[in-house]
């Protein structure tokens, strides 16, 4: 998608104005796409999907401000806000999937939590005061991804979306604290954004285009 590509390139180049202009566009496009099918869904499903889009868009803004903040305290504050907003998005997505019969397996949830423990360890070393809020977000992300894996086989795109979201967020902490080479950091940011936008596309279009009773 051209909008996601533009936002990914701008973010990887670390140019504040282009990033600020392009980053909101993919979610705006997705929000419009989801709204087009509102008539096929219940009010509850529409509210959950609208919440996922709104929380994600607000989280994108918070993370953009964190990326370009100069003061450590300001960066921490923006990161905590972004994590809190994205936790809301993950819970909305999870609830929407559960309404379609998806359930997370214990093994799937355990594996995803264990994977995220790596980034939690990195965070504990470099920014330990953020662990309570970011740890809570990690739990909501693991739950969403495991629930996406519990969708029917015909919705394997949802499973892929859940895994890409996990991979994107896992890379954020590692890129910020373990990569010092500018080229590697730019490549890492490109992966973060590309995988994030792909995840949002797969999850929101997968849920947004399906009628409530398509399990029959």
N, C-alpha and C positions, 0 to 999 in steps of 0.2 A: 504494500500500500504506500502510495507516494507521500502521504502525510506522515506516516510513521518513519519512512526513510529520511525525510527532511528533518524531523525532530531528532532522530538518531545521529545524523551527521552533525547537526548543530550542537548537540550535547557532547559528542565525542571531541569536537573542536574546542570545547570549553569557552564558547563565546556567549556572554550573558544575554545580550539583546536578541540574537537569533534564537537562542534556546527558549527565552521567555515567550517569543512570538510563536514558535512552532510546537512546543511541548503540549499545550492544551488541545491542539487540533485533532489528534487521533481519538481522544476521549469524546470530544464534541461530535465527531462523525459517528462514533459508536452509539452515543446517546440518541442521536437522530435515527439511526438504524433500528435501535431497540424500540423507540417510540412508534415507528411505523407499524409494528406488529402488536401494539397495545390492545387492539380489539380482540385478539385471539387468546388473551390471558385474563386471569382474575385480577381484581384490584390488589389483592395481597401480593401476587407475583409481580405486578407492575410496580408496586411500592418497593419491593425488595430489589428489583433491577435498577430502578431509579436511584435507590440508596447506594447501590454498588457503584454506579457511575458518578454520583455526586461526591461520595466519600473519596473515590479514586482521584477525581479531578482536583479536589481540595488537597489531597495528599500529594499529588504531583506538584502543586504550587509550593507547598511547604518544603518538599525535597529540593525543588529548584532554588529556593531561598537559602536552604542549608548548604547547598553545593557552592554558592557564591558568597556566603557569609565570611567575614574576616575574623570576627571575634570568636574564640572557642565557646564561650558561654552562649552566644547567639546560635552557633552551629548546633550545640547540644539541644537548645530549646526547640529549634526548627525540626531537628531529627525526631525528638520525642513527639512533637505535634504530628509530624508526618506518619510516624508509626501508629499513633492513636487513630488517625483518620483511616489509614489503610486497614487497621483491625476492624473498623466498622464495615469497610467494603468486603473484607473476607467473611465476616459473619453474615452479611446480606447474601453473598454468593452461596455460602454453605446452606443457609435456610432455604434459598430458592432450589438448590439441588435436592435437599431432603424432601421438599414438597413434591418432587418428581420421583421419590422412592429411593434415592441414593443414600447409602449408609457407609461410613468409613469402617474399614476393617481394623482390628486391633494391631495386626502386623503392619499394615500400611501406615497407620498413625505412628507407631513406634519407629519405623524406619525413617520417616520424614523428620521426626523429632530428633533422632540421633544425628541425622545429617546437619540439621540446624545447630546442633550442639557445637559444631566446629566454629561457626561464626560467633556463637555466644562466648566461646573461649577467647577468641580474638578480641571481642568487645570487652570481656572481663579484664584483659591485660591493658587495653588502651583507653577505654572509656567506661570504667566499671559503674559509674553512677547512673548510666543509662540502662543497665541490665533489667531493672524491674519492669519498665515500660516496654522496652524492645523484646524482653523475654515473653511478655504477654502477647505482643504482636506475633512473635514466632509461633506461639501455640495456636493462634487463630489461623495463621498461614498453613501450618501442618494439618490442622483439621480440615481446612478448605481443600487442600491438595489431596488428602486421603479420601474425602467425600467425592471429589471429582473422579477419582479412580474407581469409586463404587457405582458409577453410572453404568448403564447397559453397554455391552460391547459395541453396539451400533453408534455409540457416542464416544468413541475412542478419542476424538478431538478434544473432548472435555478433559480426559485424563492427561493428554499432552499439555493442555493449557495449565492445569494444576501443577505439573512438573516444571514447566517453563517459568511459572511465577516463583516457584521455590528456587530454581537455579538463578534467576535474576536477583532475588533478594540476598541469596547466599553470596553472590559476587560483590554486592555493594560494600559490605563490611571488609571483605578481603582486599578489594581494590583500594579502599580508603586508607587502610593501615598496613598492608603488606607489600604494596607495589610503589616503588619510588621512581622507576623509569617512566618518563613522560609518554613515550610511545606505547608502552605496555598499559599504562593507565588509560590512555585514549582508547585503546583496543578493548580494555575492560569495560569502560563506560559505554562503548558501542554495543557490546554484548548485553550489558545490563538493560539498555533501552530497547534494543531489538527484541530480546526475549520477553521483556515486560509487555511491549505493545502486542506482540504475537499472542501472549497469554491472555491479555484482555480481549483481543479479537475472538479467540477460540472460545473463551468462557462466556462472554456476553452475547455473541451471536448464537452460540449453541443453546443457551438458555432463552434468549430473546426471541428466537424464531420458532420455538417449539410450542404448540398448543398444550394446554394443561392436561388434556386427556390422551396424549399420544402414547401412553403406556398400555392402552387397551389393545 
